[in-house]
Amino acid sequence: MMKRCTGGIGEEYSCPRNGVGEESIKAIISPKKIRLYLSHPNESRFEIREWELEFEKRTGIKIINPFYDGDRFNEDELRNEVEITHDSSPNGKKYMRFKPMNPRKLVEVDIRDVLMSDGSITVLNEHPGSQEESYGTIQEMVYGRLFQKKIFALITNGYEKHPWLVYHSSEIFTSIEGLEKGVIDWALEF
């Protein structure tokens, strides 16, 4: 499970801060109706969803998660288009097999949601046992930059200094605690 802002690495950050407690933060941010698009790899979607719902509850920020939110699919199709399997090679590398779907609809709805958001959270992480490349996550990040959105990048796969990621990010974080602090600070000033 992803850690929340109340503790963590070296106790560098703790969410009540500057005399502003969690209830006050939510009271200040909620009326602003801030919407952030959430880009993340498929394999991390369950742990990220758990963090997302808890963060929304604490802050009042609406997070648009393309795997769960929006009008993109009917309930039976809810982003179940990817099947992760192992190939027969000796290294047992995982790969994705895409189920039949409408790629145009999926991509255009995601692009629309990026455009309609106030900013974006992009998560590039290593999922245990995975060598997954998340092409959609990177594309959503690029569209956010093209639409001049604030891009909060959580990069925990060691590529936080990659020139393309630095160029397309407004802010880069290597911990969930840092990401939460950055998003909350920005939202308080929004």
Secondary structure as a PSIPRED ss2 file (coil, helix, strand):
# PSIPRED VFORMAT (PSIPRED V4.0)

   1 M C   1.000  0.000  0.000
   2 M C   1.000  0.000  0.000
   3 K C   1.000  0.000  0.000
   4 R C   1.000  0.000  0.000
   5 C C   1.000  0.000  0.000
   6 T C   1.000  0.000  0.000
   7 G C   1.000  0.000  0.000
   8 G C   1.000  0.000  0.000
   9 I H   0.000  1.000  0.000
  10 G H   0.000  1.000  0.000
  11 E H   0.000  1.000  0.000
  12 E C   1.000  0.000  0.000
  13 Y C   1.000  0.000  0.000
  14 S C   1.000  0.000  0.000
  15 C C   1.000  0.000  0.000
  16 P C   1.000  0.000  0.000
  17 R E   0.000  0.000  1.000
  18 N C   1.000  0.000  0.000
  19 G C   1.000  0.000  0.000
  20 V E   0.000  0.000  1.000
  21 G C   1.000  0.000  0.000
  22 E H   0.000  1.000  0.000
  23 E H   0.000  1.000  0.000
  24 S H   0.000  1.000  0.000
  25 I H   0.000  1.000  0.000
  26 K H   0.000  1.000  0.000
  27 A H   0.000  1.000  0.000
  28 I H   0.000  1.000  0.000
  29 I H   0.000  1.000  0.000
  30 S H   0.000  1.000  0.000
  31 P H   0.000  1.000  0.000
  32 K H   0.000  1.000  0.000
  33 K C   1.000  0.000  0.000
  34 I C   1.000  0.000  0.000
  35 R E   0.000  0.000  1.000
  36 L E   0.000  0.000  1.000
  37 Y E   0.000  0.000  1.000
  38 L E   0.000  0.000  1.000
  39 S E   0.000  0.000  1.000
  40 H C   1.000  0.000  0.000
  41 P C   1.000  0.000  0.000
  42 N H   0.000  1.000  0.000
  43 E H   0.000  1.000  0.000
  44 S H   0.000  1.000  0.000
  45 R H   0.000  1.000  0.000
  46 F H   0.000  1.000  0.000
  47 E H   0.000  1.000  0.000
  48 I H   0.000  1.000  0.000
  49 R H   0.000  1.000  0.000
  50 E H   0.000  1.000  0.000
  51 W H   0.000  1.000  0.000
  52 E H   0.000  1.000  0.000
  53 L H   0.000  1.000  0.000
  54 E H   0.000  1.000  0.000
  55 F H   0.000  1.000  0.000
  56 E H   0.000  1.000  0.000
  57 K H   0.000  1.000  0.000
  58 R H   0.000  1.000  0.000
  59 T H   0.000  1.000  0.000
  60 G C   1.000  0.000  0.000
  61 I C   1.000  0.000  0.000
  62 K E   0.000  0.000  1.000
  63 I E   0.000  0.000  1.000
  64 I E   0.000  0.000  1.000
  65 N C   1.000  0.000  0.000
  66 P C   1.000  0.000  0.000
  67 F C   1.000  0.000  0.000
  68 Y C   1.000  0.000  0.000
  69 D C   1.000  0.000  0.000
  70 G C   1.000  0.000  0.000
  71 D C   1.000  0.000  0.000
  72 R C   1.000  0.000  0.000
  73 F C   1.000  0.000  0.000
  74 N C   1.000  0.000  0.000
  75 E H   0.000  1.000  0.000
  76 D H   0.000  1.000  0.000
  77 E H   0.000  1.000  0.000
  78 L C   1.000  0.000  0.000
  79 R C   1.000  0.000  0.000
  80 N C   1.000  0.000  0.000
  81 E C   1.000  0.000  0.000
  82 V E   0.000  0.000  1.000
  83 E E   0.000  0.000  1.000
  84 I E   0.000  0.000  1.000
  85 T E   0.000  0.000  1.000
  86 H E   0.000  0.000  1.000
  87 D C   1.000  0.000  0.000
  88 S C   1.000  0.000  0.000
  89 S C   1.000  0.000  0.000
  90 P C   1.000  0.000  0.000
  91 N C   1.000  0.000  0.000
  92 G C   1.000  0.000  0.000
  93 K C   1.000  0.000  0.000
  94 K E   0.000  0.000  1.000
  95 Y E   0.000  0.000  1.000
  96 M E   0.000  0.000  1.000
  97 R E   0.000  0.000  1.000
  98 F E   0.000  0.000  1.000
  99 K C   1.000  0.000  0.000
 100 P C   1.000  0.000  0.000
 101 M C   1.000  0.000  0.000
 102 N C   1.000  0.000  0.000
 103 P H   0.000  1.000  0.000
 104 R H   0.000  1.000  0.000
 105 K H   0.000  1.000  0.000
 106 L H   0.000  1.000  0.000
 107 V H   0.000  1.000  0.000
 108 E H   0.000  1.000  0.000
 109 V H   0.000  1.000  0.000
 110 D H   0.000  1.000  0.000
 111 I H   0.000  1.000  0.000
 112 R H   0.000  1.000  0.000
 113 D H   0.000  1.000  0.000
 114 V H   0.000  1.000  0.000
 115 L H   0.000  1.000  0.000
 116 M H   0.000  1.000  0.000
 117 S C   1.000  0.000  0.000
 118 D C   1.000  0.000  0.000
 119 G E   0.000  0.000  1.000
 120 S E   0.000  0.000  1.000
 121 I E   0.000  0.000  1.000
 122 T E   0.000  0.000  1.000
 123 V E   0.000  0.000  1.000
 124 L E   0.000  0.000  1.000
 125 N C   1.000  0.000  0.000
 126 E C   1.000  0.000  0.000
 127 H C   1.000  0.000  0.000
 128 P C   1.000  0.000  0.000
 129 G C   1.000  0.000  0.000
 130 S C   1.000  0.000  0.000
 131 Q C   1.000  0.000  0.000
 132 E C   1.000  0.000  0.000
 133 E C   1.000  0.000  0.000
 134 S C   1.000  0.000  0.000
 135 Y H   0.000  1.000  0.000
 136 G H   0.000  1.000  0.000
 137 T H   0.000  1.000  0.000
 138 I H   0.000  1.000  0.000
 139 Q H   0.000  1.000  0.000
 140 E H   0.000  1.000  0.000
 141 M H   0.000  1.000  0.000
 142 V H   0.000  1.000  0.000
 143 Y H   0.000  1.000  0.000
 144 G H   0.000  1.000  0.000
 145 R H   0.000  1.000  0.000
 146 L H   0.000  1.000  0.000
 147 F C   1.000  0.000  0.000
 148 Q C   1.000  0.000  0.000
 149 K C   1.000  0.000  0.000
 150 K E   0.000  0.000  1.000
 151 I E   0.000  0.000  1.000
 152 F E   0.000  0.000  1.000
 153 A E   0.000  0.000  1.000
 154 L E   0.000  0.000  1.000
 155 I E   0.000  0.000  1.000
 156 T C   1.000  0.000  0.000
 157 N C   1.000  0.000  0.000
 158 G C   1.000  0.000  0.000
 159 Y C   1.000  0.000  0.000
 160 E C   1.000  0.000  0.000
 161 K C   1.000  0.000  0.000
 162 H C   1.000  0.000  0.000
 163 P H   0.000  1.000  0.000
 164 W H   0.000  1.000  0.000
 165 L H   0.000  1.000  0.000
 166 V H   0.000  1.000  0.000
 167 Y H   0.000  1.000  0.000
 168 H H   0.000  1.000  0.000
 169 S C   1.000  0.000  0.000
 170 S C   1.000  0.000  0.000
 171 E E   0.000  0.000  1.000
 172 I E   0.000  0.000  1.000
 173 F E   0.000  0.000  1.000
 174 T C   1.000  0.000  0.000
 175 S C   1.000  0.000  0.000
 176 I H   0.000  1.000  0.000
 177 E H   0.000  1.000  0.000
 178 G H   0.000  1.000  0.000
 179 L H   0.000  1.000  0.000
 180 E H   0.000  1.000  0.000
 181 K H   0.000  1.000  0.000
 182 G H   0.000  1.000  0.000
 183 V H   0.000  1.000  0.000
 184 I H   0.000  1.000  0.000
 185 D H   0.000  1.000  0.000
 186 W H   0.000  1.000  0.000
 187 A H   0.000  1.000  0.000
 188 L H   0.000  1.000  0.000
 189 E H   0.000  1.000  0.000
 190 F C   1.000  0.000  0.000
